Amino acid sequence: MQFLKLGATAIATGLLATLTMTAAAPAFAQKEPTVTRQVVGPLNEARTAIIAKDYATAKTKLDAAVAAAKTPYDNVMIEKMRVIMASDTKDTAQQIKSFEMMLGSGLLKPEEVKQYKGLIINAYNAAGDTNKGNAALRDYLDAYGGTPQQYTGLANGYLKANDLANAETFGNKAIEGFKTAGTPIPEVNYMVLMRVHQQSKDMAKYYAVEEELALAYPKEDYWKELIAGRVQEASDYGPPVRLDMFRALQAANLPLSVNEKRIAGDSAVKRALYNEAVQLLEEGVGNGQLSDPIDKENLDAAKKALPNDKAGLAKEATQAESKKNGLALVNIGEAWLSHGDNAKAIELIQKGISLGGVSGAELDLAKVHLGIAQLRSGQADAARATWAEITSNTAAGALAKNWILISKKAA
């Protein structure tokens, strides 16, 4: 946050013009306070010395003015001169002392109060007094309003002081200000709020802010943390959702590493999703990128099972439906999803859910897969509605949030 800096130029352009004798005001006008005649001489001499950068003489003349002062207004005018010299000589302690005295005098004009309230913020911060700097900036913004950049500065100040509640309040005010102004929100503003939530250990809020950040600044690191980081932090993260995490990464156009492809391919084979396993492993095994023996074993197993896979799925679906086995139907629906038959996946997963017997984490994961099939079928609104039904604080819940975000990115 920037405010005017006082110096010799300010003096030369008439900051202390009130020191010169002026004509008497009309009788009906409110008379402004004036400096005692004995103070005018030393103050003007001090001003001349400051312009000449003769600070020793200026100090002597200011001491003389203090000795001659008779009224509170005399003292205010002396402090105005002191603060100019203190600014030039970088005497922060004197600046603070002068600003505090003048602001507490009740003798400043409104525009002067605003100016000095702004200047004292810089003085406190230069002195390393973060708490007073934050309080002064908040006082200024409460009195006069501010720009999003100024609210950002205040949020940063509170964050450095570990005042997380105020850092969050003013971090949000800054973002609201940018939105109201219709201007892009700087990346740093999201980062400030994320640090606040991370230090508060409120990861739900942390990821909510990162979602906005990832859409505004689609960097790979942000998307990877949202998808992989958020899912793996869930207490129930494990084999049932591991492949889904990699699916989400791919849907967000994030390249899988060699090891991630290996793990994803192995997971697909173990879940009898053979078409998906081939898609994950074939290219890497062929070009030697996936060189571990387990990669070729998994690929060979998937290719061997693939020709009869669809026929087997159709038969299994008929059996599951006749036995009213809802869980089996949703699992078969996922298999059709891995074959790219989204309509069949939607049909079977919805049938399986309606039959019952699917609850808890299994139901949530079934809805994740249903939403994926709906999205791939061009039913984005239906997919988001399906994912929004998953409210649990689980890996499936994290996947649902990720897929809602992915659907917005794709849009």
Helices and strands as residue ranges (DSSP letters): H 8-12, G 17-19, H 37-51, H 55-68, H 72-88, H 92-103, H 110-126, H 130-144, H 148-160, H 164-181, H 187-199, H 203-216, H 220-224, I 225-229, H 230-233, H 239-251, H 258-270, H 274-286, H 293-305, G 306-308, H 309-322, H 326-338, H 342-355, H 360-376, H 380-388, H 395-410
